[in-house]
Amino acid sequence: MTTTYLPLASAVFPRKRVVTLALVVSFALLTAAAAQFRITLPFTPVPITGQTFAVLLAGGVLGSRAGAASQAVYWLSGLAFPFYAGGGRGWDVATGSTGGYLIGFIVAAWVVGSLAERGQDRTVATALPAFLAGTVIVYLFGVPWLARELNISWQRAMEMGAVPFIIGDLVKVALAGVLLPGAWHVSRR
């Protein structure tokens, strides 16, 4: 039998719909802000951003449903507002070469949130694998989508859409893996 834990947001804030809605919108805006820290690479349409860090935190803090909802709100908001990387917006960006990563954010936040609801975000030793799983999910959606959109081989898509980002994403995993258990420690006081 699996024990269900409250996500950090539910443990810290009152469990009211208006609070949950505010947190969902806040994490969507955090992801949008993280998308504006962009470093372009000349050989790929995929930029280096802080988005995956925000996605991991959204799932870990909000739990599966609200975490995924925050990323769905981010994706939908980017259709109308300049929320995507570097101020991009619109259907062409949402479904273009980086669209798989954006969809992967929703799934990754849900998976990380599900693991958090099983207590996998309480210690560094359990949080790191949960956040690593979320990062892998983003790649699993983003790389094949990139290959299809650019009509390139899977190997070339990996070279353009995964390999250059692994070290930075591991840093984000490590940072989230320390930050969230630290927040749990502080919240217990």
C-alpha positions in Angstrom: 0.0 0.0 0.0 1.4 3.4 -1.0 1.2 6.2 1.5 -0.1 9.5 0.2 1.7 12.7 1.4 0.6 16.2 1.0 2.7 18.3 -1.4 4.6 21.1 0.2 2.1 23.8 -0.9 -0.8 21.9 0.8 1.3 21.4 4.0 2.2 25.1 4.2 -0.9 26.9 2.8 -4.5 26.5 3.6 -6.2 23.9 1.3 -8.6 26.2 -0.4 -9.3 26.4 -4.1 -8.5 30.0 -4.4 -5.0 29.4 -2.9 -4.4 26.4 -5.2 -5.5 28.5 -8.2 -3.1 31.3 -7.1 -0.3 28.9 -6.7 -1.0 27.3 -10.2 -0.9 30.7 -11.8 2.2 31.7 -9.8 4.1 28.7 -11.0 3.0 29.3 -14.6 4.4 32.8 -14.3 7.6 31.5 -12.7 8.0 29.2 -15.7 7.4 32.2 -18.0 10.0 34.2 -16.1 12.5 31.4 -16.2 12.0 31.1 -20.0 13.2 34.7 -20.4 16.7 33.7 -19.2 17.7 32.3 -22.5 21.0 31.4 -24.1 20.8 30.6 -27.7 23.1 28.0 -29.3 24.0 28.5 -33.0 23.5 24.8 -33.9 20.0 24.2 -32.4 16.6 26.0 -32.1 16.5 24.7 -28.5 17.7 27.4 -26.1 19.2 27.0 -22.7 16.6 28.4 -20.2 15.6 28.0 -16.6 12.2 26.5 -17.5 13.0 22.9 -16.5 14.0 24.1 -13.0 10.6 25.8 -12.6 8.8 22.7 -13.9 10.6 20.5 -11.4 9.7 22.8 -8.5 6.1 23.1 -9.8 5.6 19.4 -9.5 7.4 19.0 -6.3 5.7 21.9 -4.5 2.2 21.7 -6.0 1.8 18.0 -6.4 0.7 16.1 -9.6 -2.6 17.8 -10.5 -1.8 21.4 -9.6 1.8 21.0 -10.9 0.6 19.7 -14.3 -2.1 22.4 -14.3 0.5 25.1 -13.8 2.4 23.9 -16.8 -0.8 23.6 -18.9 -1.6 27.2 -17.9 1.9 28.2 -19.0 1.5 26.5 -22.3 -1.9 28.0 -22.9 -0.8 31.5 -21.8 2.1 31.4 -24.2 -0.4 31.2 -27.1 -1.4 34.8 -26.4 1.4 36.3 -24.3 5.1 36.4 -24.8 5.8 33.8 -22.2 7.9 31.3 -24.2 11.7 31.4 -24.3 13.0 34.8 -25.3 9.5 36.4 -25.4 8.1 33.9 -28.0 4.4 33.4 -28.2 1.7 31.9 -30.4 0.6 28.6 -32.0 3.7 28.4 -34.2 6.0 28.5 -31.2 3.8 26.2 -29.1 3.8 23.5 -31.7 7.1 24.3 -33.4 10.4 22.6 -33.0 10.4 23.1 -29.2 6.8 22.2 -28.7 7.6 18.8 -27.5 9.5 20.2 -24.6 6.6 22.4 -23.7 4.2 19.4 -23.7 6.8 17.5 -21.8 6.7 20.1 -19.1 3.1 19.2 -18.3 3.8 15.5 -18.0 7.1 16.0 -16.1 5.4 18.2 -13.5 2.7 15.6 -13.1 5.2 12.8 -12.6 7.4 14.8 -10.2 4.2 15.8 -8.3 3.1 12.1 -8.1 6.5 11.2 -6.7 6.2 14.1 -4.2 2.8 12.8 -3.1 4.6 9.6 -2.3 7.1 11.5 -0.1 9.9 11.4 -2.8 10.7 15.1 -2.2 11.4 15.1 1.5 15.1 14.2 1.4 17.9 14.9 -1.0 18.4 11.2 -1.6 14.8 10.7 -2.7 14.3 14.1 -4.4 17.2 13.8 -6.8 15.8 10.7 -8.6 12.3 12.3 -8.7 13.7 15.4 -10.4 15.9 13.4 -12.7 12.9 11.4 -13.8 11.1 14.7 -14.6 14.0 15.9 -16.6 14.2 12.7 -18.6 10.5 13.0 -19.4 11.1 16.5 -20.9 13.7 15.0 -23.1 11.4 12.0 -24.0 8.9 14.5 -25.4 11.2 17.1 -26.7 13.8 15.2 -28.7 11.4 13.1 -30.9 9.3 16.2 -31.5 12.4 18.1 -32.6 13.4 15.2 -34.9 10.0 15.2 -36.5 9.7 19.0 -36.9 13.2 19.4 -38.4 13.0 16.1 -40.3 16.3 14.9 -38.9 17.5 11.6 -37.5 17.0 10.7 -33.8 20.8 10.8 -33.3 21.0 14.4 -34.7 18.0 15.3 -32.6 19.8 14.0 -29.5 22.9 16.1 -30.5 20.8 19.2 -30.9 18.1 18.7 -28.2 19.6 16.7 -25.3 23.4 16.4 -25.2 24.2 20.1 -24.9 21.7 20.5 -22.1 22.6 17.5 -19.8 25.1 19.3 -17.6 22.9 22.3 -17.1 19.9 20.1 -16.4 21.9 18.1 -13.9 22.7 21.3 -12.1 19.0 22.2 -12.1 18.1 18.7 -10.7 20.7 19.1 -8.0 19.6 22.6 -7.1 15.9 21.5 -6.9 16.9 18.4 -5.1 18.5 20.4 -2.3 16.0 23.3 -2.3 12.8 21.4 -1.9 14.0 19.1 0.9 15.3 22.3 2.6 11.9 23.9 2.3 10.4 20.8 3.9 12.9 21.1 6.7 12.0 24.7 7.3 8.2 24.1 7.1 8.4 21.5 9.9 9.7 24.1 12.3 
